[in-house]
Amino acid sequence: MASNRGDGGGIRICCSAHPDAALIEDYRAGDQICSECGLVVGDRVIDVGSEWRTFSNEKANADPSRVGGSENALLNGTDLSTMIGPGTGSASFDEHGVAKYQNRRTMSSSDRALVNAFKEISNMADRINLPRTIVDRANNLFKQVHDGKNLKGRSNDAIASACLYISCRQEGVPRTFKEICAVSKISKKEIGRCFKLILKALETSVDIITTADFMSRFCSNLGLPTMVQRAASHIARKAVELDIVPGRSPISVAAAAIYMASQASDEKSKKTQKEIGDIAGVADVTIRQSYKLMYPRAAELFPEDFRFTTPIEQLPQL
């Protein structure tokens, strides 16, 4: 082995026979090897590989990691701690059979509340197939509300449900209150109250929902073809532009537009008000009220290239 002084004044390890040859580092053995002749010119190199070993006689469910769980930046106590595993030998127990070494409950009540809320948000998101980005935003919103103590007296589950609703709106994939309520243990009324309080407390906002936000998902869940979905989207948009449905919610307008488009299509695509209401989360009477406003001007609402199976004059008048 040879050592030369580098330009910066440090010591550079190199092969005595081939000082300019590149060295190969064998991290498993901890050696530095000359690429020309194979001479080991350095040893005791720090191993940067995995920090555990696996043996064939270990239990399959044993966790080989020795560095604890990953840190969660949203929790207050993110320092690493030592977790003592279950004792297996006689030296692990005293004369009364009690374990000598035990883990202490180091998690604060505040962090415990956060962990439970994050778990509830994740469970709700899984039930309606929401992506991780929405869960992360909802977790951040809950953390801000929790630290600011803005909603004292409200249950953490209600706050978590409202945070998930806001997160969906802000990420551009809004869900209805009834959809959030369906996967939550909280009533629609309570989620709505928390929603308003959170927006006020955090001084944040959400985009106004439109019929387009729900149309694709509703039509897909109803199994409607692309032609009907395109017609329903056009009908809803024109109804809003012509101010035919003032004061009606975008969800009820979307449901009524789907009903009108499906009734003008072939028999396989026709959907009843109840079928649409179950998917959209609105009552039959709500769909009828919006449909009655749209029906007199139906000729203005349909796209020009729509192929009618049922003429406009034969559509249900309700």
N, C-alpha and C positions, 0 to 999 in steps of 0.2 A: 504494500500500500504506500502511496505517496501523497504528500500534502503540499500544495502550492499556495502562496499568498496571492489572493485575487487583487483586482484593481482597487477595490474599495478598502483594502487593508485586512479583509477577513481571510480565514483559512478555507481553501477549496480542496475537497477530497478528489483525487483522481488516481488512475492506474499508473504505476511507475513505468510500465513498458509502453503504454499508450496514453499519455497525458491529455491528449485532445479528444479521446474517445468518449462517447456519451455513456452515462452510467444507467443501468437498469435497476429499479428499486423493487425488491421482493418484500412486500409489506407483511406477508404471512410469516416469513422467516426472519424479517428484520434486517435484511442484507442489502448492500449496494454492490452490483456486479458490473464488471467491465464488459461492454457489449462486443469488444474485439476478441478477448482471450478468455473471458469467463472468470477472471480472478475476482474473488470477493475482496473489495477494497474498503468496505465499511460495514459495521454491524450495529446492533442495538438501536435500529431505527424505530421510532414510535409507530405503533400499529394504529392506523386510522380506520380499521375495519369495524365490524359490528362489536358491540360491547357485551356480548354474551356468548356462551358456548352451549351447544345442545348435545345431550347424551341420549343414547338409544333407550336407556332404562327409565327416563323421565316420563312423568305422566303427560298424556296428550294435551290436557287442558292447563298445564303449567305455563305461566307467563315468563318467558326468558328475559324480559326487559328488567334492568336493574336501576333504571333512572327515573321511575315514576311516570305518571301520566303527562300528557302534553298540557302546557299552560293555557289557560283561558284568560285573555286580556280583559274580559268583561267582569271577571271576579276580582274582589279586593285582595284576597290572599293567594297570590300566584307564585309564591316562593316554593321551591322544591322541598318535599318532606320525605322522611324515611318511613316506609311501610314495613312492618314486621310480619312475616308470614307465619302460618300456623306451625306450632312446635311439633316435632316428630320424635325427638329423643327423650330419654328420661331426664336429661339435664335441663329441659325446657320447662319442667313442672316442679313445684315444691312438694313437700311431704303430704299436703292435702289434695294434690292433684290439680291445683290451680296454676294456669300459665304464669310464668315469671315475668315475661315481657309482653306487653299489650300496647295496642295503638290507642292514642288519645283522640278524642273528638276535637280536632283542630279547626274544623270549618265553623265559621261564625254563623249566627242565625240569618244575617243579611245575605251571605253567600248561599246559604241553604235555600233561602227563598228564591234567589236568582236561578239556582240550578233547577229547582222544581218548575219555575216558570219557563225556562228554556226547554225543558223536557216536554212540557205541555204544548208549547209552540211547535216543537218538532213533530210531536205526535199528530197534532191537528193538520199540519202541512202534509204529512205522509198520507193522511186519509183522503186528501183531495189533490194529491200529486203536484205539490208546489215545489219549485226548485230551491236549491240551497241559498241562492242570493236573497230570496224573499225571507227565508228563515233568519239569515244573518241580519237583515235590516230590521226585522221584527224584534230580534234579541237586543239590538242597539237601542231601539225605541223604548223597550221595557226597561233597560238599564238606566236610560235618562229619566224616565218617570220615577223609577224606584229610588234613584239617588236624590232627585229633587223633592221627593215626598209630596208630589203634587196631588195625588189622588188618595188621600187618607180616607179610610172607611170603605173603600172599594176593594173587592176581592181580587187577589192576584190573577185568578183564572179569567175574570172579566177583563182586566187590563191586558192580559196576554192575548185574548181573543180580539180586542180592539186594535192592539198593535199589529196583529197579523192582517187584519182588514186594511189598516192604513198602509202597511207594507205592500200589499197587493196593489192598491191604488197607485202608490208612488212608483212601483216597478212597471206599471203599464199593463198589468194583467188583473184587472179588478175582479173581485168576487162579490156576490150580493151578501147582504146581512144574513139572509136565510141560509146561504151556503156555509157561512162561517158558523152560524148557530147550529147547523146540522152536525158539525164535527166537534162542537163545544158543549160544555155542560151549563152554559149561561144563556139566559133568555135574549131574544133579539132586542128588546127594550133596554136591557142593561148594557149590552154591547154598544148600542147607539149612544147612550149617555156617556160611557167611557170614551167613545170615539170623539165626541165633541169636547170633552174635558181635556183630552190629550192634545188635540189640535190647539186649544187655547193655551194650555200650560207650556207646551214646547214651542209655541209660536211658529208652527209649521203649517203646511197646506197640502192639499191633494188636488189632482186635476179633476175637472168635472167629467163625470162619466157620460158616455154617449151610447146610442143604440149599437154602434159598430163594435163596442167593447165586448158585447155579449153574443152578437149575432152568430158568429162562426161556431162558438162552443155550443150554443143552444141547438143550432141546426145539425151539428155533428152528432150530438147526443140523441137527437130525434131520428137520425138516419136519413135525413133528407138529401136529395141529389144536389149537385152544384148549381143547376139551373134554378131550383127553388130558393136556395140560399142567396144567390145573386139577386133574384127578384125581391126577396124579403128585405135585403139590405137597401135596395133602391127604393122600395116602398117606404121604409122607415125614414130614410134620409130625406126624401121628398116631403113626407108628412111634417117633419120638423121644419124644413126650409119654408114651406107654405103656411106654417103656423096653424096647421089643422088640429093639432093635439096640444093646445096650450095647457101648461100645468100638469101634464101627465108625465109619469116617471119614464126614463129611457127603457127600463126593463119591461114595463107594460106596453109601451109602443113597439118594442122589438117583438114581444109575444103576439101582439095583434097583427103585425106585419107578416110574421111567420104563418099565422092562421089564414090570412087573406091569400098569401102566395100559395100555400098548400092546397086551399080549396079550389083555386083556379087551375091546379095541375091534375095529373092523372090520379086514378083511384089509389094506387100504391103510395102516393105521396101525401094524400089527404090526412090531416091530423085533427083530432078533436080539440076543443078548448081545454078539456081536462088533461089530455096528454101533454099539451104545450105548457099548461100551468104547472104540472108536476115537475117539468124540467126547469122552467124559468123561475119557479118559486113564487108565483102570483096566483091569486084566486081567479076562478072562471069569470066572476062578475067584473073583475078589473080588466080582463081581456075584452069582454063585451063592451065595456064603456069606451075603451080606446077604439075598438073596431067600429062602433056606431058613428064615431066622429070621422073616421077615415072612409067609410063606405060610400057616402054621397059623392066623393071626389075620387073614387077608385080609378077612373079612366086616366086621371092625371098622374097617378102614383106608379102604375106599372111601367117597366121599361118597354121601349118601342119594339124590341125584338123578342119579347116574351111570347111563347107559343101557348095559347090558351086551350085547355081541354074543356074547361067550363067557362063559358062567356061571362063577362062582368055582370050583365043583367041577371044572370042566374046564380050569382054568389049568394050565400045566406045573408038575409037582412037582419036576423036576430030581432 
